[in-house]
Amino acid sequence: MKENKLNKLYILPNLFTTFNLFCGFYSIIATLQGSFFKASIAIIVAGLFDALDGRIARLTRTTSLFGSEYDSLCDLVSFGVAPALLVHQWALGSFGRYGWLAAFLYVATTALRLARFNTSDSHESLHYFTGLPCPAAAYMISTTFMFFSFFGLTGRLFETLVLILVYSLSYLMVSSHQYMSLKKPETLRTKTLQGLVAMVLIIIVLATEPQITFFLVTLAYILSAPTYKLYSFIRQGEESRSRKELR
């Protein structure tokens, strides 16, 4: 009976992972049909399921190597292929070979990012991510479409900005920049009231004008690591000059 119970528990996180895959596949279908807004929403929902499956597996103590590998394969579809196809059909198609090569680079770096995460130290990943997480990169593409559509931003200039964005996201995913992780178990047990209030405030802010706020929040997260690294570099330079002056 105990073994059967464990088998049932293992189904739950993998079910959420399958929902993640379903959303990614639906996004691809919606993109091929020209429904870019639906494709963007599907990617965002896939990210929610991706966040839930890992937490459920940890809370129910049903983490497994199978679940980890299955999650990565689904992530490659939802956060690699789906957003790459979306951005190509929406903005990069007019660039011809440069456009589809940018989309392919995005898929390739997503696969590399996932492979590096799977082979990294599990304790390290509890505190920070090395390189931009692929769900955040996919969110950046989907929310950029929603943001541009909301303001009616079209034309060659904005398509060029999207092309630069795709190359930048591809670089950040395989970079050494450290991004804050929300996977620390302590966050589930400490400061419960403060965390609940913060979550309510975040939901309220995001709900005011989702097509703007989702874009701004995602952009702020993506810029956080490079900004902090630049700040640290400048600070180290100032400290080095101060030590030389003291001599």
DOFI-186788 format. One record per residue: residue number from 1; residue in three letters; x, y, z of N, C-alpha, C in turn. Coordinates in nm, 4 decimals. Layout:
N
  pamar  zalo       n.X       n.Y       n.Z      ca.X      ca.Y      ca.Z       c.X       c.Y       c.Z
    NUM   ALA         X         Y         Z         X         Y         Z         X         Y         Z
...
***
This chain:
247
  pamar  zalo       n.X       n.Y       n.Z      ca.X      ca.Y      ca.Z       c.X       c.Y       c.Z
      1   MET    0.0828   -0.1211    0.0000    0.0000    0.0000    0.0000    0.0859    0.1257    0.0000
      2   LYS    0.1947    0.1217    0.0731    0.2821    0.2388    0.0793    0.3433    0.2669   -0.0565
      3   GLU    0.3827    0.1617   -0.1289    0.4434    0.1793   -0.2607    0.3424    0.2391   -0.3589
      4   ASN    0.2141    0.1914   -0.3520    0.1105    0.2460   -0.4390    0.0874    0.3931   -0.4102
      5   LYS    0.0928    0.4311   -0.2829    0.0749    0.5707   -0.2459    0.1853    0.6564   -0.3039
      6   LEU    0.3058    0.6054   -0.2960    0.4185    0.6806   -0.3525    0.4027    0.6969   -0.5030
      7   ASN    0.3569    0.5919   -0.5700    0.3373    0.6004   -0.7136    0.2333    0.7055   -0.7493
      8   LYS    0.1276    0.7159   -0.6679    0.0250    0.8165   -0.6928    0.0794    0.9570   -0.6716
      9   LEU    0.1640    0.9742   -0.5701    0.2224    1.1053   -0.5441    0.3125    1.1494   -0.6593
     10   TYR    0.3831    1.0547   -0.7191    0.4711    1.0888   -0.8298    0.3927    1.1380   -0.9518
     11   ILE    0.2688    1.0958   -0.9626    0.1870    1.1376   -1.0763    0.1592    1.2872   -1.0717
     12   LEU    0.1391    1.3424   -0.9526    0.0960    1.4813   -0.9389    0.1930    1.5823   -0.9989
     13   PRO    0.3225    1.5845   -0.9601    0.4136    1.6821   -1.0205    0.4320    1.6618   -1.1701
     14   ASN    0.4337    1.5349   -1.2139    0.4486    1.5082   -1.3570    0.3248    1.5507   -1.4356
     15   LEU    0.2103    1.5514   -1.3691    0.0886    1.5990   -1.4336    0.0978    1.7490   -1.4614
     16   PHE    0.1498    1.8232   -1.3634    0.1685    1.9665   -1.3838    0.2734    1.9933   -1.4920
     17   THR    0.3760    1.9093   -1.4974    0.4754    1.9220   -1.6035    0.4122    1.8976   -1.7400
     18   THR    0.3189    1.8030   -1.7455    0.2483    1.7762   -1.8705    0.1611    1.8948   -1.9106
     19   PHE    0.0993    1.9609   -1.8117    0.0226    2.0824   -1.8409    0.1136    2.1898   -1.9001
     20   ASN    0.2363    2.1970   -1.8480    0.3364    2.2885   -1.9020    0.3617    2.2576   -2.0495
     21   LEU    0.3825    2.1305   -2.0806    0.4056    2.0878   -2.2184    0.2843    2.1180   -2.3070
     22   PHE    0.1657    2.0945   -2.2545    0.0433    2.1217   -2.3304    0.0353    2.2690   -2.3688
     23   CYS    0.0660    2.3569   -2.2728    0.0618    2.5010   -2.3006    0.1648    2.5384   -2.4065
     24   GLY    0.2839    2.4787   -2.3981    0.3864    2.5072   -2.4984    0.3438    2.4615   -2.6365
     25   PHE    0.2843    2.3427   -2.6439    0.2370    2.2914   -2.7725    0.1227    2.3769   -2.8267
     26   TYR    0.0324    2.4177   -2.7379   -0.0784    2.5040   -2.7808   -0.0253    2.6373   -2.8328
     27   SER    0.0797    2.6889   -2.7687    0.1404    2.8142   -2.8144    0.1926    2.8000   -2.9569
     28   ILE    0.2537    2.6856   -2.9873    0.3044    2.6612   -3.1223    0.1897    2.6586   -3.2228
     29   ILE    0.0821    2.5889   -3.1874   -0.0337    2.5816   -3.2761   -0.0935    2.7205   -3.2977
     30   ALA   -0.1073    2.7980   -3.1889   -0.1640    2.9327   -3.1991   -0.0763    3.0230   -3.2860
     31   THR    0.0554    3.0083   -3.2737    0.1466    3.0880   -3.3564    0.1295    3.0544   -3.5041
     32   LEU    0.1217    2.9259   -3.5350    0.1045    2.8837   -3.6741   -0.0283    2.9325   -3.7318
     33   GLN   -0.1270    2.9532   -3.6456   -0.2563    3.0049   -3.6893   -0.2614    3.1578   -3.6904
     34   GLY   -0.1509    3.2207   -3.6501   -0.1452    3.3662   -3.6485   -0.2037    3.4307   -3.5247
     35   SER   -0.2370    3.3512   -3.4238   -0.2938    3.4039   -3.2989   -0.1806    3.4280   -3.1989
     36   PHE   -0.1037    3.5337   -3.2203    0.0151    3.5582   -3.1399   -0.0182    3.5921   -2.9948
     37   PHE   -0.1301    3.6581   -2.9733   -0.1668    3.6929   -2.8355   -0.1970    3.5666   -2.7551
     38   LYS   -0.2734    3.4735   -2.8137   -0.3023    3.3471   -2.7471   -0.1733    3.2687   -2.7232
     39   ALA   -0.0816    3.2738   -2.8188    0.0463    3.2036   -2.8040    0.1261    3.2615   -2.6875
     40   SER    0.1225    3.3934   -2.6724    0.1945    3.4591   -2.5623    0.1354    3.4211   -2.4281
     41   ILE    0.0032    3.4212   -2.4183   -0.0634    3.3834   -2.2939   -0.0312    3.2386   -2.2579
     42   ALA   -0.0285    3.1510   -2.3570    0.0005    3.0094   -2.3318    0.1398    2.9913   -2.2728
     43   ILE    0.2365    3.0698   -2.3203    0.3725    3.0623   -2.2664    0.3751    3.1073   -2.1208
     44   ILE    0.3002    3.2126   -2.0904    0.2943    3.2620   -1.9526    0.2315    3.1579   -1.8605
     45   VAL    0.1234    3.0949   -1.9053    0.0584    2.9910   -1.8245    0.1513    2.8705   -1.8078
     46   ALA    0.2277    2.8380   -1.9119    0.3248    2.7285   -1.9021    0.4255    2.7563   -1.7912
     47   GLY    0.4659    2.8818   -1.7781    0.5588    2.9189   -1.6721    0.5007    2.8970   -1.5334
     48   LEU    0.3714    2.9206   -1.5192    0.3061    2.8978   -1.3900    0.3068    2.7496   -1.3543
     49   PHE    0.2747    2.6645   -1.4520    0.2778    2.5202   -1.4273    0.4200    2.4721   -1.3987
     50   ASP    0.5186    2.5327   -1.4659    0.6582    2.4955   -1.4437    0.7016    2.5292   -1.3015
     51   ALA    0.6518    2.6422   -1.2509    0.6857    2.6808   -1.1137    0.6178    2.5894   -1.0125
     52   LEU    0.4988    2.5432   -1.0454    0.4232    2.4608   -0.9506    0.4737    2.3177   -0.9423
     53   ASP    0.5150    2.2606   -1.0558    0.5520    2.1180   -1.0522    0.6710    2.0919   -0.9604
     54   GLY    0.7693    2.1812   -0.9639    0.8850    2.1627   -0.8773    0.8501    2.1786   -0.7305
     55   ARG    0.7681    2.2783   -0.6992    0.7291    2.2997   -0.5595    0.6469    2.1821   -0.5073
     56   ILE    0.5560    2.1336   -0.5902    0.4740    2.0198   -0.5482    0.5611    1.8963   -0.5250
     57   ALA    0.6590    1.8760   -0.6130    0.7477    1.7602   -0.5971    0.8280    1.7697   -0.4678
     58   ARG    0.8743    1.8904   -0.4344    0.9520    1.9066   -0.3112    0.8641    1.8938   -0.1872
     59   LEU    0.7439    1.9515   -0.1921    0.6544    1.9461   -0.0765    0.6052    1.8045   -0.0491
     60   THR    0.5825    1.7269   -0.1540    0.5338    1.5893   -0.1387    0.6471    1.4868   -0.1368
     61   ARG    0.7721    1.5376   -0.1426    0.8902    1.4504   -0.1413    0.8838    1.3467   -0.2530
     62   THR    0.8463    1.3936   -0.3723    0.8362    1.3037   -0.4882    0.9296    1.3482   -0.5997
     63   THR    1.0397    1.4131   -0.5637    1.1380    1.4502   -0.6651    1.2064    1.3246   -0.7167
     64   SER    1.2389    1.3241   -0.8444    1.3028    1.2074   -0.9038    1.3833    1.2497   -1.0251
     65   LEU    1.4749    1.1645   -1.0659    1.5546    1.1907   -1.1849    1.4651    1.1936   -1.3086
     66   PHE    1.3667    1.1039   -1.3110    1.2725    1.1012   -1.4237    1.1979    1.2338   -1.4345
     67   GLY    1.1490    1.2824   -1.3204    1.0752    1.4076   -1.3201    1.1605    1.5246   -1.3656
     68   SER    1.2875    1.5252   -1.3243    1.3787    1.6323   -1.3631    1.4040    1.6329   -1.5137
     69   GLU    1.4276    1.5130   -1.5685    1.4535    1.5035   -1.7120    1.3279    1.5362   -1.7936
     70   TYR    1.2142    1.4885   -1.7472    1.0878    1.5165   -1.8154    1.0579    1.6662   -1.8139
     71   ASP    1.0849    1.7294   -1.7010    1.0637    1.8733   -1.6879    1.1506    1.9501   -1.7866
     72   SER    1.2755    1.9103   -1.8027    1.3654    1.9791   -1.8947    1.3207    1.9648   -2.0397
     73   LEU    1.2755    1.8448   -2.0752    1.2273    1.8229   -2.2119    1.1046    1.9103   -2.2412
     74   CYS    1.0152    1.9184   -2.1438    0.8959    2.0018   -2.1607    0.9327    2.1501   -2.1658
     75   ASP    1.0299    2.1895   -2.0832    1.0745    2.3291   -2.0831    1.1343    2.3684   -2.2175
     76   LEU    1.2049    2.2761   -2.2813    1.2636    2.3062   -2.4113    1.1552    2.3385   -2.5137
     77   VAL    1.0418    2.2699   -2.5033    0.9306    2.2977   -2.5953    0.8630    2.4297   -2.5587
     78   SER    0.8276    2.4444   -2.4308    0.7479    2.5601   -2.3867    0.8264    2.6899   -2.3834
     79   PHE    0.9553    2.6814   -2.3463    1.0333    2.8035   -2.3281    1.1470    2.8169   -2.4290
     80   GLY    1.1580    2.7190   -2.5201    1.2584    2.7267   -2.6250    1.1950    2.7351   -2.7625
     81   VAL    1.1303    2.6265   -2.8043    1.0721    2.6204   -2.9383    0.9540    2.7154   -2.9528
     82   ALA    0.8618    2.7142   -2.8559    0.7402    2.7961   -2.8666    0.7706    2.9461   -2.8771
     83   PRO    0.8506    3.0045   -2.7859    0.8801    3.1477   -2.7998    0.9648    3.1802   -2.9218
     84   ALA    1.0538    3.0882   -2.9617    1.1356    3.1123   -3.0811    1.0478    3.1193   -3.2058
     85   LEU    0.9524    3.0282   -3.2165    0.8603    3.0302   -3.3303    0.7720    3.1541   -3.3258
     86   LEU    0.7258    3.1893   -3.2062    0.6432    3.3095   -3.1908    0.7163    3.4341   -3.2375
     87   VAL    0.8391    3.4531   -3.1890    0.9119    3.5753   -3.2227    0.9521    3.5781   -3.3695
     88   HIS    0.9767    3.4596   -3.4285    1.0112    3.4560   -3.5704    0.8916    3.4937   -3.6571
     89   GLN    0.7769    3.4335   -3.6282    0.6573    3.4615   -3.7077    0.6070    3.6040   -3.6875
     90   TRP    0.6291    3.6571   -3.5685    0.5805    3.7920   -3.5373    0.6738    3.9009   -3.5890
     91   ALA    0.8044    3.8899   -3.5625    0.8934    4.0032   -3.5871    1.0182    3.9718   -3.6681
     92   LEU    1.0665    3.8476   -3.6669    1.1965    3.8186   -3.7276    1.1882    3.7669   -3.8707
     93   GLY    1.0711    3.7331   -3.9160    1.0575    3.6762   -4.0496    1.1073    3.7675   -4.1594
     94   SER    1.0929    3.8983   -4.1401    1.1341    3.9943   -4.2432    1.2858    4.0034   -4.2571
     95   PHE    1.3601    3.9494   -4.1603    1.5063    3.9539   -4.1674    1.5640    3.8354   -4.2448
     96   GLY    1.4769    3.7467   -4.2919    1.5236    3.6330   -4.3705    1.6110    3.5388   -4.2906
     97   ARG    1.7292    3.5079   -4.3442    1.8191    3.4129   -4.2799    1.8628    3.4598   -4.1422
     98   TYR    1.8881    3.5903   -4.1266    1.9296    3.6422   -3.9964    1.8197    3.6237   -3.8919
     99   GLY    1.6952    3.6298   -3.9366    1.5841    3.6123   -3.8441    1.5719    3.4706   -3.7932
    100   TRP    1.5739    3.3720   -3.8863    1.5563    3.2348   -3.8379    1.6807    3.1819   -3.7688
    101   LEU    1.7975    3.2375   -3.8026    1.9191    3.1996   -3.7298    1.9138    3.2510   -3.5857
    102   ALA    1.8591    3.3705   -3.5673    1.8424    3.4242   -3.4314    1.7462    3.3368   -3.3517
    103   ALA    1.6377    3.2943   -3.4169    1.5409    3.2077   -3.3501    1.6041    3.0727   -3.3148
    104   PHE    1.6847    3.0189   -3.4073    1.7522    2.8916   -3.3791    1.8518    2.9066   -3.2653
    105   LEU    1.9258    3.0175   -3.2641    2.0213    3.0413   -3.1559    1.9500    3.0436   -3.0220
    106   TYR    1.8323    3.1019   -3.0193    1.7544    3.1067   -2.8951    1.7189    2.9651   -2.8486
    107   VAL    1.6748    2.8795   -2.9420    1.6414    2.7417   -2.9060    1.7652    2.6674   -2.8572
    108   ALA    1.8771    2.6858   -2.9265    2.0009    2.6163   -2.8904    2.0499    2.6576   -2.7523
    109   THR    2.0477    2.7870   -2.7235    2.0948    2.8338   -2.5926    1.9987    2.7927   -2.4813
    110   THR    1.8709    2.7796   -2.5141    1.7763    2.7270   -2.4152    1.8122    2.5837   -2.3790
    111   ALA    1.8431    2.5017   -2.4799    1.8827    2.3628   -2.4550    2.0114    2.3569   -2.3734
    112   LEU    2.1081    2.4429   -2.4068    2.2342    2.4469   -2.3325    2.2114    2.4926   -2.1885
    113   ARG    2.1231    2.5894   -2.1715    2.0918    2.6400   -2.0375    2.0309    2.5297   -1.9511
    114   LEU    1.9402    2.4543   -2.0070    1.8759    2.3454   -1.9333    1.9753    2.2343   -1.9006
    115   ALA    2.0635    2.2024   -1.9968    2.1639    2.0987   -1.9734    2.2604    2.1414   -1.8624
    116   ARG    2.3001    2.2688   -1.8629    2.3913    2.3167   -1.7577    2.3234    2.3142   -1.6220
    117   PHE    2.1946    2.3503   -1.6183    2.1227    2.3490   -1.4912    2.1111    2.2071   -1.4354
    118   ASN    2.0839    2.1109   -1.5226    2.0681    1.9722   -1.4781    2.1969    1.9122   -1.4251
    119   THR    2.3107    1.9627   -1.4708    2.4392    1.9085   -1.4271    2.5085    1.9962   -1.3235
    120   SER    2.4396    2.1041   -1.2788    2.4999    2.1933   -1.1801    2.4753    2.1409   -1.0394
    121   ASP    2.5419    2.2031   -0.9424    2.5267    2.1670   -0.8015    2.3851    2.2025   -0.7567
    122   SER    2.3099    2.1060   -0.7086    2.1710    2.1294   -0.6689    2.1603    2.2281   -0.5539
    123   HIS    2.2602    2.2308   -0.4640    2.2554    2.3245   -0.3513    2.2744    2.4668   -0.4009
    124   GLU    2.3582    2.4843   -0.5013    2.3818    2.6180   -0.5557    2.2550    2.6737   -0.6186
    125   SER    2.1767    2.5879   -0.6870    2.0577    2.6331   -0.7566    1.9468    2.6759   -0.6607
    126   LEU    1.9576    2.6411   -0.5311    1.8576    2.6834   -0.4351    1.8678    2.8324   -0.4056
    127   HIS    1.9830    2.8910   -0.4248    2.0051    3.0303   -0.3887    2.0080    3.1239   -0.5086
    128   TYR    2.0574    3.0779   -0.6191    2.0626    3.1625   -0.7377    2.0732    3.0752   -0.8623
    129   PHE    2.0405    3.1354   -0.9752    2.0565    3.0705   -1.1050    2.1794    3.1279   -1.1743
    130   THR    2.2622    3.0425   -1.2300    2.3735    3.0884   -1.3125    2.3238    3.0979   -1.4560
    131   GLY    2.3084    3.2188   -1.5026    2.2486    3.2413   -1.6335    2.0999    3.2682   -1.6200
    132   LEU    2.0448    3.3382   -1.7161    1.9028    3.3721   -1.7139    1.8180    3.2458   -1.7264
    133   PRO    1.7235    3.2224   -1.6339    1.6348    3.1057   -1.6472    1.5540    3.1141   -1.7765
    134   CYS    1.5387    3.0018   -1.8436    1.4694    3.0037   -1.9730    1.3223    3.0443   -1.9619
    135   PRO    1.2495    3.0148   -1.8519    1.1131    3.0681   -1.8442    1.1093    3.2206   -1.8454
    136   ALA    1.2070    3.2843   -1.7795    1.2119    3.4312   -1.7791    1.2407    3.4846   -1.9182
    137   ALA    1.3289    3.4172   -1.9924    1.3581    3.4588   -2.1301    1.2335    3.4457   -2.2172
    138   ALA    1.1595    3.3345   -2.2000    1.0359    3.3158   -2.2764    0.9319    3.4198   -2.2391
    139   TYR    0.9246    3.4526   -2.1098    0.8326    3.5572   -2.0643    0.8677    3.6913   -2.1289
    140   MET    0.9969    3.7167   -2.1451    1.0386    3.8436   -2.2044    0.9893    3.8550   -2.3474
    141   ILE    0.9957    3.7459   -2.4214    0.9479    3.7471   -2.5603    0.7970    3.7646   -2.5660
    142   SER    0.7249    3.6883   -2.4858    0.5786    3.6952   -2.4899    0.5274    3.8297   -2.4391
    143   THR    0.5858    3.8816   -2.3307    0.5400    4.0104   -2.2780    0.5818    4.1264   -2.3678
    144   THR    0.6929    4.1116   -2.4397    0.7317    4.2154   -2.5358    0.6293    4.2257   -2.6480
    145   PHE    0.5827    4.1105   -2.6963    0.4769    4.1133   -2.7982    0.3529    4.1821   -2.7441
    146   MET    0.3119    4.1472   -2.6220    0.1923    4.2064   -2.5632    0.2098    4.3567   -2.5425
    147   PHE    0.3297    4.3979   -2.5010    0.3592    4.5395   -2.4773    0.3563    4.6174   -2.6085
    148   PHE    0.4229    4.5645   -2.7106    0.4265    4.6316   -2.8404    0.2865    4.6387   -2.9025
    149   SER    0.2100    4.5316   -2.8877    0.0747    4.5294   -2.9430   -0.0157    4.6297   -2.8723
    150   PHE    0.0023    4.6426   -2.7429   -0.0802    4.7345   -2.6642   -0.0625    4.8782   -2.7121
    151   PHE    0.0617    4.9147   -2.7441    0.0894    5.0517   -2.7884    0.0946    5.0645   -2.9405
    152   GLY    0.0709    4.9543   -3.0104    0.0720    4.9589   -3.1567    0.2093    4.9883   -3.2144
    153   LEU    0.3132    4.9351   -3.1514    0.4504    4.9607   -3.1966    0.4869    4.8614   -3.3073
    154   THR    0.4961    4.9101   -3.4278    0.5304    4.8268   -3.5426    0.6341    4.8982   -3.6284
    155   GLY    0.6862    4.8275   -3.7259    0.7836    4.8876   -3.8167    0.9215    4.8273   -3.8014
    156   ARG    1.0103    4.8666   -3.8910    1.1450    4.8102   -3.8965    1.2260    4.8378   -3.7706
    157   LEU    1.2095    4.9557   -3.7135    1.2858    4.9909   -3.5936    1.2549    4.8951   -3.4797
    158   PHE    1.1275    4.8686   -3.4546    1.0886    4.7821   -3.3437    1.1220    4.6364   -3.3730
    159   GLU    1.1156    4.5963   -3.5008    1.1580    4.4612   -3.5363    1.3073    4.4430   -3.5109
    160   THR    1.3853    4.5478   -3.5379    1.5294    4.5421   -3.5110    1.5561    4.5316   -3.3618
    161   LEU    1.4775    4.6042   -3.2821    1.4919    4.5956   -3.1367    1.4611    4.4544   -3.0874
    162   VAL    1.3617    4.3909   -3.1469    1.3274    4.2535   -3.1092    1.4403    4.1586   -3.1475
    163   LEU    1.5013    4.1801   -3.2643    1.6143    4.0967   -3.3066    1.7293    4.1080   -3.2068
    164   ILE    1.7599    4.2296   -3.1649    1.8650    4.2511   -3.0646    1.8267    4.1850   -2.9333
    165   LEU    1.6985    4.1941   -2.8979    1.6503    4.1323   -2.7744    1.6721    3.9817   -2.7753
    166   VAL    1.6424    3.9173   -2.8876    1.6569    3.7720   -2.8972    1.8033    3.7310   -2.8813
    167   TYR    1.8931    3.8037   -2.9460    2.0357    3.7739   -2.9308    2.0814    3.7979   -2.7864
    168   SER    2.0289    3.9031   -2.7244    2.0662    3.9341   -2.5856    2.0180    3.8256   -2.4902
    169   LEU    1.8945    3.7807   -2.5082    1.8408    3.6743   -2.4232    1.9195    3.5444   -2.4406
    170   SER    1.9580    3.5168   -2.5648    2.0367    3.3962   -2.5918    2.1697    3.4009   -2.5179
    171   TYR    2.2333    3.5176   -2.5185    2.3599    3.5329   -2.4471    2.3399    3.5187   -2.2959
    172   LEU    2.2384    3.5855   -2.2421    2.2172    3.5865   -2.0976    2.1879    3.4469   -2.0435
    173   MET    2.1212    3.3624   -2.1220    2.0894    3.2280   -2.0731    2.2141    3.1427   -2.0522
    174   VAL    2.3176    3.1656   -2.1313    2.4397    3.0847   -2.1171    2.5527    3.1645   -2.0522
    175   SER    2.5200    3.2828   -1.9996    2.6209    3.3661   -1.9359    2.6463    3.3195   -1.7928
    176   SER    2.7384    3.3885   -1.7262    2.7694    3.3566   -1.5862    2.6992    3.4514   -1.4894
    177   HIS    2.6105    3.5359   -1.5400    2.5349    3.6270   -1.4531    2.4492    3.5465   -1.3565
    178   GLN    2.4451    3.5913   -1.2330    2.3699    3.5204   -1.1299    2.2362    3.5893   -1.1049
    179   TYR    2.1291    3.5143   -1.1266    1.9938    3.5658   -1.1079    1.9328    3.5086   -0.9809
    180   MET    1.8581    3.5904   -0.9111    1.7945    3.5495   -0.7868    1.7000    3.4327   -0.8104
    181   SER    1.7064    3.3373   -0.7195    1.6193    3.2196   -0.7262    1.5154    3.2266   -0.6163
    182   LEU    1.3945    3.1827   -0.6468    1.2873    3.1774   -0.5478    1.2630    3.0348   -0.5007
    183   LYS    1.3627    2.9476   -0.5228    1.3444    2.8067   -0.4886    1.3944    2.7708   -0.3491
    184   LYS    1.4402    2.8701   -0.2711    1.4913    2.8383   -0.1383    1.3779    2.7865   -0.0499
    185   PRO    1.3952    2.6709    0.0103    1.2893    2.6151    0.0958    1.2521    2.7077    0.2103
    186   GLU    1.3482    2.7898    0.2595    1.3209    2.8764    0.3738    1.2099    2.9747    0.3449
    187   THR    1.1956    3.0133    0.2182    1.0954    3.1133    0.1848    0.9540    3.0588    0.2032
    188   LEU    0.9403    2.9264    0.2121    0.8089    2.8673    0.2317    0.7712    2.8609    0.3787
    189   ARG    0.8700    2.8781    0.4696    0.8420    2.8566    0.6104    0.8618    2.9815    0.6952
    190   THR    0.9395    3.0784    0.6479    0.9672    3.1964    0.7270    0.9000    3.3176    0.6668
    191   LYS    0.8694    3.4138    0.7547    0.8087    3.5399    0.7134    0.6841    3.5162    0.6284
    192   THR    0.5967    3.4264    0.6789    0.4786    3.3888    0.6027    0.3876    3.5084    0.5775
    193   LEU    0.3616    3.5878    0.6818    0.2716    3.7021    0.6681    0.3286    3.8055    0.5719
    194   GLN    0.4586    3.8369    0.5876    0.5209    3.9338    0.4990    0.5192    3.8860    0.3547
    195   GLY    0.5463    3.7572    0.3374    0.5453    3.7018    0.2018    0.4072    3.7072    0.1401
    196   LEU    0.3040    3.6798    0.2212    0.1663    3.6838    0.1705    0.1278    3.8255    0.1287
    197   VAL    0.1630    3.9230    0.2129    0.1336    4.0629    0.1798    0.2062    4.1047    0.0527
    198   ALA    0.3327    4.0637    0.0400    0.4094    4.0978   -0.0809    0.3460    4.0362   -0.2051
    199   MET    0.3004    3.9101   -0.1932    0.2372    3.8449   -0.3078    0.1083    3.9153   -0.3477
    200   VAL    0.0298    3.9585   -0.2483   -0.0951    4.0307   -0.2779   -0.0645    4.1612   -0.3498
    201   LEU    0.0361    4.2340   -0.3021    0.0732    4.3604   -0.3656    0.1212    4.3383   -0.5088
    202   ILE    0.1992    4.2328   -0.5290    0.2484    4.2020   -0.6643    0.1325    4.1712   -0.7577
    203   ILE    0.0361    4.0924   -0.7088   -0.0805    4.0577   -0.7910   -0.1606    4.1819   -0.8268
    204   ILE   -0.1763    4.2722   -0.7306   -0.2512    4.3953   -0.7561   -0.1818    4.4795   -0.8624
    205   VAL   -0.0496    4.4919   -0.8496    0.0266    4.5714   -0.9468    0.0173    4.5099   -1.0856
    206   LEU    0.0334    4.3777   -1.0933    0.0288    4.3105   -1.2223   -0.1096    4.3190   -1.2860
    207   ALA   -0.2135    4.3220   -1.2036   -0.3501    4.3222   -1.2560   -0.3946    4.4591   -1.3056
    208   THR   -0.3228    4.5652   -1.2706   -0.3650    4.6990   -1.3115   -0.3688    4.7127   -1.4630
    209   GLU   -0.2611    4.6741   -1.5292   -0.2535    4.6749   -1.6758   -0.1541    4.5677   -1.7163
    210   PRO   -0.1986    4.4409   -1.7219   -0.1068    4.3278   -1.7377   -0.0111    4.3398   -1.8556
    211   GLN   -0.0568    4.3946   -1.9677    0.0282    4.4029   -2.0859    0.1468    4.4973   -2.0652
    212   ILE    0.1347    4.5872   -1.9681    0.2454    4.6772   -1.9360    0.3245    4.6260   -1.8173
    213   THR    0.2536    4.5908   -1.7092    0.3215    4.5529   -1.5853    0.3998    4.4225   -1.5986
    214   PHE    0.3443    4.3227   -1.6699    0.4181    4.1975   -1.6896    0.5479    4.2236   -1.7650
    215   PHE    0.5414    4.3112   -1.8646    0.6608    4.3439   -1.9417    0.7648    4.4125   -1.8536
    216   LEU    0.7220    4.5106   -1.7739    0.8150    4.5870   -1.6911    0.8779    4.5001   -1.5824
    217   VAL    0.7978    4.4140   -1.5193    0.8504    4.3262   -1.4143    0.9513    4.2280   -1.4719
    218   THR    0.9181    4.1692   -1.5876    1.0098    4.0746   -1.6516    1.1383    4.1437   -1.6946
    219   LEU    1.1252    4.2638   -1.7517    1.2431    4.3385   -1.7941    1.3317    4.3739   -1.6753
    220   ALA    1.2697    4.4129   -1.5631    1.3468    4.4467   -1.4433    1.4255    4.3256   -1.3931
    221   TYR    1.3640    4.2081   -1.3948    1.4333    4.0867   -1.3505    1.5501    4.0538   -1.4426
    222   ILE    1.5298    4.0669   -1.5720    1.6346    4.0336   -1.6682    1.7527    4.1295   -1.6572
    223   LEU    1.7242    4.2564   -1.6299    1.8315    4.3559   -1.6184    1.8985    4.3541   -1.4819
    224   SER    1.8374    4.2863   -1.3845    1.8888    4.2911   -1.2470    2.0309    4.2367   -1.2365
    225   ALA    2.0579    4.1218   -1.2966    2.1905    4.0599   -1.2849    2.2990    4.1405   -1.3563
    226   PRO    2.2789    4.1804   -1.4841    2.3820    4.2632   -1.5493    2.4046    4.3962   -1.4783
    227   THR    2.2958    4.4555   -1.4259    2.3087    4.5829   -1.3545    2.3905    4.5657   -1.2279
    228   TYR    2.3636    4.4599   -1.1526    2.4381    4.4342   -1.0301    2.5852    4.4062   -1.0597
    229   LYS    2.6106    4.3327   -1.1684    2.7492    4.3030   -1.2046    2.8231    4.4302   -1.2449
    230   LEU    2.7551    4.5182   -1.3186    2.8160    4.6459   -1.3564    2.8434    4.7314   -1.2336
    231   TYR    2.7475    4.7318   -1.1396    2.7652    4.8071   -1.0151    2.8844    4.7542   -0.9360
    232   SER    2.8966    4.6216   -0.9273    3.0086    4.5609   -0.8540    3.1417    4.5943   -0.9208
    233   PHE    3.1432    4.5952   -1.0547    3.2651    4.6267   -1.1279    3.3083    4.7707   -1.1017
    234   ILE    3.2131    4.8639   -1.1050    3.2436    5.0053   -1.0797    3.2905    5.0245   -0.9363
    235   ARG    3.2247    4.9564   -0.8427    3.2614    4.9694   -0.7023    3.4010    4.9146   -0.6763
    236   GLN    3.4339    4.8026   -0.7376    3.5676    4.7458   -0.7216    3.6732    4.8397   -0.7787
    237   GLY    3.6400    4.9055   -0.8904    3.7331    5.0012   -0.9491    3.7567    5.1193   -0.8588
    238   GLU    3.6492    5.1674   -0.7955    3.6632    5.2806   -0.7032    3.7443    5.2426   -0.5798
    239   GLU    3.7204    5.1215   -0.5284    3.7958    5.0756   -0.4117    3.9437    5.0577   -0.4463
    240   SER    3.9713    5.0098   -0.5681    4.1100    4.9918   -0.6118    4.1806    5.1263   -0.6218
    241   ARG    4.1120    5.2274   -0.6756    4.1721    5.3609   -0.6852    4.1937    5.4213   -0.5482
    242   SER    4.1001    5.3947   -0.4549    4.1142    5.4490   -0.3194    4.2356    5.3890   -0.2491
    243   ARG    4.2590    5.2581   -0.2672    4.3757    5.1946   -0.2068    4.5064    5.2492   -0.2646
    244   LYS    4.5070    5.2793   -0.3932    4.6269    5.3350   -0.4556    4.6551    5.4754   -0.4035
    245   GLU    4.5497    5.5540   -0.3811    4.5683    5.6890   -0.3291    4.6198    5.6889   -0.1866
    246   LEU    4.5764    5.5891   -0.1070    4.6224    5.5799    0.0308    4.7702    5.5454    0.0386
    247   ARG    4.8198    5.4748   -0.0641    4.9617    5.4399   -0.0649    5.0468    5.5626   -0.0955
***
